[in-house]
Amino acid sequence: MARMVTKMWPAMGLALLASMVAAGCGFNDGLDLDDTVEVRVQELSSFCSVQVEGHGAVDVEDDYLPSVIACENGNAPMEALKAQAVAARTYAAFIVEAERRPLVPTTRDQVYNCSHAQVEQRHRDAVNATRGQVLTHNGRLAAAFYVAGAIPSTNSCRPARGDRDPTNTEKWVTYNQGRTGSGVRGTPLGSLANPANRGAKSQNGAACLATKGWDYKRILRFYYGDDIRPMVPPNSQCAESGEHPPASGDVCSGLSAGGSSKDASSNTPTCTDSSQAVQILPRSAWNARAPRYNTPVHTPNRITVHHTATANGIADGANEVRKIQQSHFNRGFHDVGYHAVIAHDGTIYQGTPENKRGAHVGNQNTGNLGVSLLGSFHRSTPPSDAQLKSLSRLLRHWSDKYNIPMDRTQIKGHGERAATLCPGQQVTSRFDSILANAKADAVCEGGDSAEEDDGQDVSSYRYVRVSGVDLNPTNSDSPLDGYEVDAIYVEKADGTVVNAASVACSPGVQNASAALGASDNTSCENRAQTAAGVPPGADLIVELQEPVKKGDVLYVTQAGYPVALSECSPNGTAKISLSNDGSIWKVLDSAAQGNQRWTLGTEHFVYDEGDEAEGPGGGGLEFIVPRAGHWYRPDMTFKVVASDPRIVKVRYEAEHDNFHLGTSGDRASNFEEGYTYEFFGERVIFAIGLDASGREVARREVRVTITDFDGTIPEDRRALPYYPDANIDSAKAERLATEGAKCQAYSGGPRCSPGNNSYSLGRCWGYAAAALGRAGINWTPLASAGPCSAATVRGSAYGFRCNADANPDVLRSIGMQKIDVPTTEAPRGSLIVWDKGCIGFHAIHGHVEIVTQPGIACSDFCGRIRGNAPHCASVYVPIN
């Protein structure tokens, strides 16, 4: 391949550049294309992932591109987003193939993982609609430049004289509509003699064209020439749809979703009229964390209705329930205080098991079942019709199940039992109709309920799952990768043997069907034909001819020959689990090696909290390192086994409000990621499994102790306690984070420097104070609280900290509270105030910023949180 000079022009985005001046965007660097450089499409390697500085290997289609177009041009219409996706993919491919270097995640190349934009489904849709497509001309890859360009006022979408050009980049845009071959004009951003230079696209112009009804291909030809072609390289291996079908078996997707497709009818409720059965989704459906501690068993005898006092109309109910669980943990609760939560769409999520005491009415929880409607209903907004219907059905269900009278004596709102407005006038005013509907609702039999999943017996198992954990022990002569499986079978009480009947799911498994039938791996030489290989991260799920029951003996064998006398031994370590429907898995062994045998007793047929977390959607992840309860030095390595085949990426987070520790999309390395701790003591680490669309499908936590390198925990570097008493207002924190990220001044219009690693304009407190006001936090009472003067508070970040720390009661009166947490781990929506001169901030005024995402904060600019300085910085959070 010809030499490429390593000077790249930044690819600028509409959302970012519209408010930036050229001086801050690296405009001194041009792309000095060597005239001989060309990249032929036929020679492109499998463009599945790219190396991004500071982020490692990143999946192109499912991670890198959605983030780039969200950051670069995220507010554009769909066809402009598609054009952006093709251009960004082409640019990345050209850099990777021509320069053989990692991509820079800033405007030096393309902005990735920014603080000012969130990846939305529309961004993923734009990438998927153009999946794998790159811009080509005569079989060569183009160097797809793009800049913000002017904001056109004309119908042609070519800017007129006097149109705004905030970034001074219109001079590099090319208009090549109708041009072909040598008639296509290149952009001065690169060498005009290089055939890869086909011009530069305007992002503002592309958005204009999309509003005129142009499709993305026509938009691309408008800027790059009529002979430019978006195409998928002929040898592309990663351009197929993000929906990955199972490798084999017709129930793989059903098992991942929590049930076998073969017995769906068994879960169908039967009702005496047209009413529907109550469906309570188990804790695994919202990826519940384990309770912090057990609560006493109780016998329900009454019901209390609540509202969560959070935002209304939220579509992702499961995510909201997880937030409520974290909020209740922060308040010292054992778990979600409610026994059930009803989302806007009527979905009912299980909280605390019904037979356990909850935490929802002060000193009145024994015997009291609590149900809460997601939303705030004390003003003008009523619950949705779906919520009200589900509430009536749940009340009827609990009334019948526990013989609770259907009246206002035993079924009340929270405010009828304690001094509170909960569940809001919009609920209490409808109580009579809610109970009337509940009384009229028919009793329905059948259907799944949450109680069957928690602490209850299961009569039999139909599926056996072998999940690859590690390649070790490894036999170098083996033709199989991963844990070898010779046979899976059951010996019944009468001596008969029942073999595995079929492979239900086997993503990534080598020779899966070899695990069926009788044991036949009789020598080292025939194992390639007689055994299956389950590599780390893969699952082999087989269905048994007959369900396995108590007293049966289950065998999972690796070899039918005496290993000790042989020249070879089987490979690998695996986790072995059982399930009756694929939704919850009972783990028999997390680190199996060699032939395995279990005589299944009563203890194997009871699901508990740990097993619930093993099911797809509730678990699917197992930590390899670190291991629970162990002590570790600060330089940590995280590795997990992802037994859920939907998981394509794992994000590691600290317990402290989702502080980001790292993300890996490398399944082959067991999603390995590293992180160095600054503070020591007991820490909780979460592994969060994400699917191809970025949705959370699994979660696992591990609690470890971090020590200094000498094995001690120095007093001055202990991990600080994490706001156990702060009743954080998550909705207000979210508003503050959103407002803090906006380039919107308190007066005089936008004048700020957004984007990570930019610079302050010396107006940080003005921007932060304006964001506080827009989020509904009136900070002005602190001005007269002392000891600092009102003028100092109104004019500097230092003044806010001076009076806030001295007056915690006044601080609480404005809806904020100081928390003891490292500034580097401050949660989203918190306010960080640095004293004057603290770690290099302004010597007179200090500095203030609002955390918008883990490690990133904004005021009159956005950037990385500089460091931790507990002696001269304070963190404040919005509270209820």
Sequence and secondary structure as in RCSB ss.txt:
>XXXX:A:sequence
MARMVTKMWPAMGLALLASMVAAGCGFNDGLDLDDTVEVRVQELSSFCSVQVEGHGAVDVEDDYLPSVIACENGN
APMEALKAQAVAARTYAAFIVEAERRPLVPTTRDQVYNCSHAQVEQRHRDAVNATRGQVLTHNGRLAAAFYVAGA
IPSTNSCRPARGDRDPTNTEKWVTYNQGRTGSGVRGTPLGSLANPANRGAKSQNGAACLATKGWDYKRILRFYYG
DDIRPMVPPNSQCAESGEHPPASGDVCSGLSAGGSSKDASSNTPTCTDSSQAVQILPRSAWNARAPRYNTPVHTP
NRITVHHTATANGIADGANEVRKIQQSHFNRGFHDVGYHAVIAHDGTIYQGTPENKRGAHVGNQNTGNLGVSLLG
SFHRSTPPSDAQLKSLSRLLRHWSDKYNIPMDRTQIKGHGERAATLCPGQQVTSRFDSILANAKADAVCEGGDSA
EEDDGQDVSSYRYVRVSGVDLNPTNSDSPLDGYEVDAIYVEKADGTVVNAASVACSPGVQNASAALGASDNTSCE
NRAQTAAGVPPGADLIVELQEPVKKGDVLYVTQAGYPVALSECSPNGTAKISLSNDGSIWKVLDSAAQGNQRWTL
GTEHFVYDEGDEAEGPGGGGLEFIVPRAGHWYRPDMTFKVVASDPRIVKVRYEAEHDNFHLGTSGDRASNFEEGY
TYEFFGERVIFAIGLDASGREVARREVRVTITDFDGTIPEDRRALPYYPDANIDSAKAERLATEGAKCQAYSGGP
RCSPGNNSYSLGRCWGYAAAALGRAGINWTPLASAGPCSAATVRGSAYGFRCNADANPDVLRSIGMQKIDVPTTE
APRGSLIVWDKGCIGFHAIHGHVEIVTQPGIACSDFCGRIRGNAPHCASVYVPIN
>XXXX:A:secstr
     S       HHHHTT  GGGTTTT      TT   BGGG    SEEEETTTEEEEIIIIIHHHHHHHHHTT
S HHHHHHHHHHHHHHHHHHHHHH   B SSTTS   S SS    HHHHHHHHHTTT EEEETTEE   EEE   
   STTSS  TT   TTS GGG    TT  GGGS   TTS TT TT   EEEHHHHHHHHHTT  HHHHHHHHH 
TT EEE  TT SS S S    SS SSHHHHHHTS GGGGGGG  EESSS     EE GGGGT    SS   B   
 EEEEEE  S SS S HHHHHHHHHHHHHHTT SS SSSEEE TTS EEE S TTB   SSTT  TTEEEEEESS
  SSS    HHHHHHHHHHHHHHHHHHT  SSTTTEEEGGGTSSS TT HHHHTTHHHHHHHHHHS  EE S  G
GGGSS B   EEEEEEEEEE  S  TT SS SEEE EEEEE TTS EEEEEEEEE TT BSGGGGSSS    SST
THHHH EEE TT EEEEEEEEEE TT EEEEES SS GGGSS     EEEEEEESSSSS EEEEEEE S EEEE 
 GGGGB  HHHHTTSTTT  EEEEES TT EE SEEEEEEEE STT  EEEEEETTTTEEEEEE  GGGTS EEE
E SSBEEEEEEEEEE TTS EEEEEEEEEEE  TTS   GGGB     TT  B HHHHHHHHHHHTS   SSSS 
  B STT    S HHHHHHHHHHHTT   GGGGGTSSS HHHHHH HHHHHHHHHH HHHHHHTTEEEE   GGG
  TT EEEE TTGGGSBTTTBEEEEEEETTEEESSBEEE     TTTEEEEEEB 
